[in-house]
Amino acid sequence: MIDAAVIGLGRWGKGIVDSVQGKSRRFRIIRGVSKEPELVRDFAAAKGFELSTDFEQAIADPRVQAVFLATPHSLHLQQIEKVAALGKPVWSEKPLALTRRDAERAIAAVTKAKVPFALGNNKRCFSSMRELKRVVAEGALGDILHVEGHFSNEHSTRVKGGWRDDPRESPGGGMTGAGLHVLDAFVNLAGPIARVDARVFSRKAPPDPRDAAAALVTFRSGATGVMATVRAAPMFWRIHVFGTAGSAEAREETTLTVAKIGGAPQTRTYPAVDSLGVLIEAFGETIETGKPFPVTSAEMLDVVGAFEAVIRSIESGEPVAVQG
């Protein structure tokens, strides 16, 4: 077992603990860090890990062999650098950073330290998305022409203020939270993004925002894309890839519809999985065997670069080229 610490015990930090404790074949949570320990003391006791408020003390604990970061986005770079300097594998929740420059520094830190690094792009591990990736990679759709994506996750009805509603930590409306998963899906399926034209339409500012974010995308390959997210809308996931030989649409976590030119659409439902747990186990396998983590460093940087361009486009009201 790999004994680990979770830094940040908000909704998603608790999700990491829930996916690990008593379920993982590779990890066990032994320490947790929270700035508001009174809010999570019962949770820590129920899950059987030590709770503190000191980040540096927790990561320096010789019992801690790996670190999960579920902290505000602006803290990721400095925290990754500190964990890597101790020679310990580190997992960061997305976004890796708010700018490509900071993301490059984070990747440089773990590369120099030669420690395994993982990013929490768990939507890649939906059963529907793994099958969609296989269909695209095998060339069943021909040359990719266009990708559409939408992810809404009831953010404003489940997150009550705090740093996730702070535009300095989560700029671009729903783009920093839900939208990033769509950008990651785009990069995973169609490669690096070259140019974006994005907007946020807001009817009510945080807390409990009412807004929609949308972006037009051009890939380096010449393919195009369109994406959207609505923060107050019910849970909804859709990624649709169009090619010269057919199209394939992933709906929610388990359903994929493939339509070949000249043929009738075929819909299949796949077994549901704990997508976060699947990705965490992949991180453990990377630590134990050296097997590459499913999300490459190049893809991590491509996604942050596209995200940074989206935010700049929203701010300027103009199309923006992706740097990198």
N, C-alpha and C positions, 0 to 999 in steps of 0.2 A: 504493500500500500504506500502511496505517496501522501505524506501528511502536508496539508495545505492551509493557508490563511486566506480569508476573504476580507478585502478592504472595501468598506461601504456596505451597509446592510439595509438599504432601501428596498423598494419592490424588486428590483432586478438582482441585487445582491442576495436577497432571500431566495430568489428563484434559483440561483446557482447552488446555494446550500441544499435546497429541496431536491435538485437534480443529482446531487452527489451523496448526501448523507444516507447511509444504509442502502444505497442503490448502485453506486459506482463499483466496478471491479478494480479500479486503479487508484481512486482518490478517497481521502478521508479529511474532513474539515476539523482542524484542532484549535484554530484561533479565528476570531473575527474582530474587526475594528469598526467602531461607529462613533461619530461625534455626538450622537444622542443615545447613549447606552440605556437610558431609562425606557426608551421606546422599544428596545429589542432584547431586554434582559430575559424576559420569559421565553422568547424565541430561542435564544442561545442556550438556555438551560434545557429546553425541550429537545434541541438538536445535539446537545452534548459537546459544545465547544466553549473554550475560554473567551471571554469578552473583555476588550479594553478600548481605550481611546487613542493609543499611541501607535501610529503607523510605523515609525522607524524601529521601535522596540519589537513589534510583531514580526516584521520582515527579517530582523536580525536574529530572532529566536533560532537557535541551532536545530530545534526540532522541526521547524518549518522548511519543507523541501521545495515548495512551489507557492506562487502567490497569484490570486485572482483579484483583479481590480474592477470594482463596480462603483467608481467615483465620478465626480464631475469631470466633464471632458477636458477642461483646461488643466487639470492636474495630471493627466495621463503621462505626458512626456517626462516630467520630473520624477514621477513615481516609477515609471518603467526604467529610467536611467538608474535610480537607486537600487531597485531590485536586481537589475542586470549586473551592477557593480558588485553585488554580493554573490554572483555566480548562480543565481536561482532562476529556474524557468518562470515565465510570467505570462499571464493571460490578461488581456485588456478588453473591456467592453468597447463597443463601437460608439462613436467614431474614435479611431485611433488617435486623431488629433483634429483640430479645427482648420489647420493649414497643411499643405503638402510639405512645407519646409520643416515644421515640427514633426510630422510623420516620418520624414527622412532621418531626422535626428534620432527618433525612437528606434527605427530599424537599424541604424548605424550602431546604437548602443548595444542591442542584443546580438548583433552580428559580431561586434568586437569582443564581447564577453563570451561568445559561443554558447549561448543559452537558448533553449527552445522558446519560441514565442508564438502565441495564439491570439486570435481576434474573434470576438463573439458573434460572428455572422451566422447565427443558428438557422435562419430561414433557408439557407442552402441545404439544410438537412431534412426539410420537409420531404416526405415520401414522394409527393408530386414533383418537387423541384429536382430531386436526385434522378427521377425518371426523365424529366424534361432535359436535364443536362445530358443524359445518355443518348436520347433521341437526337439532340443537336450535334453532339460530338461524333456520332456515327454517320452523320451526313444525310440522315433520312429526310430532312427538309430542304436539301440542296443548299444553295448559297443563301445566307441570311440577308434579308432585305430590310426588315423592320421589326421592332420589339415594342410591345405596349405593357405597362405595368401600373398597378394601383394597390396601395396598402393603406388601409385605415384601421386604427386599433383602439378606438374609444379613449384616446389619450386624455382629452380634456375632462372626461367624466371619471377618470381613475386617478389622475395625478392632481393633487390639491396644492398648487403653488410650488414653492421651492425652486431649486436651481434648474429644474427641467422646464420651467416657465420663464426663465431668465434669458432674454435674447442674447446676452453676452456668452452664455453657456450653450444655448440651443437656438441659434439663429435660423431664420428662414421658415418660421412657422413649423409645420410638421415635417420639414425636410430633414432636420437633425435626428429625429427619432425614427418614425416610420419610413420616411423617404429614403434614408440611407440604405435600408434593406433592399429597396427597389434598385437603387444605383448599383449595389453589390450584385444583384441578380443580373442586371444588364451587362456588367463587366464580365461576370462569370460565363455568360452565354454568348456574348457578341464581341468581347474584347474591349480595349481601351476606348474611352470617349474623347472626342476631339473638340467638341463645341457644344455649348448649352445656351438656351434662351428660357429663362425661368421667371415666374411671377408668384406672388402670394396675394390672395384676395381675402381681406379680413373684414368681418362684420362685427367682431367684438374682440378686444384685446384680452390677454391673460389678466387675472386667473379665469379658468374655465373658458378658453378662447373658442371663437367660432371663425375658423379660417380654412381656406383651401389653398394648397400649393400645387403648382404644375410646372412641367418643364418639357421643352422640345430638345431632342438630343441628336447629335450627329456623331457616329462612331468613326474611328480612324479608317475602318474598312470601307466606309461609304454608306453603310447601313444607317437607318434613322430610328428614332424612338420617341415615345411620348409617355410621360409618367405623371401620376397625381397622388395626392394624399389629403384626406379630410380629417382633421383631428377629432371632431366630435361625432364622427359617423361610426356605425357598428363595425365590428371586426370584418374585414374583407381583404382577401389576398387574390390577386390575379396577375399572372405573367403570361403573355401571349407572343410567341415567336412566329414570324412569317418568313417563308423562304420560297425559292423558285420551284420547289417540288411539293410543298405542302405547308401546313401550319400546325402548331401544337400549343395548347393552352393549359396551364396549371391553374386550378381553382382550389383555393383553400389548401389544406395540408395534404390531402390524400387523392385528389381527382385530377386526371390528365385526359384531355381530349386531343387526339391526333387526326388530322384531316389531310389526306393526300390528294393531289390534283387528280380529278376524275373519279375519286372514290368517296364513299360516305364517311362522315366523321365516326371515329371509334373512341368511346369513352371507357376508361378503366379506373377503378378505385383501388388504392393500395393501402396496406395496413398502416395505421397511425403509429407514430413514434414520438418519443420525447426528443424533439429536435435539439434542444440545448444539451440534454444528456448525451446524445450521439456525438455532438461536437466536442464536449468535454472529454469523452472517452478517446476521441481522436487525438486530443492534446496529450492525454496520458500515454497513448501509444507512441507519440512522437518522443516524449521524455524517455520512455523505457526502451524503445527500439531504434530510434533515429529516423523512423518513417516520416517523410515530409508531411507537414500539417496541410489539410485540404485547401486552405486559403493561402496562396503564395504571397511573399513579400511584395512582389511586383503588383499583384492585384490589390493588395492593401493600399499601396501608394496611388494606384490608378483611381480607386474609389475616393480617396481623400482629395485627390486633385480635381476630380469631377465635382465633388461636393463643394470645394472651395469656389470653383467657377460658378456653381449654382447660386451660392450666397452672393457673390459679386454681381451676378446678373440680376438677382432680385433687387439688390441695392441700387444698381445703376439703371435698371429698366432696359438694358441692352443685351444682345448676345455677347457671350464671353468665350474666348478660346481657353481650353484646358492646358495648364502648364505642366511640363514634365516630359 
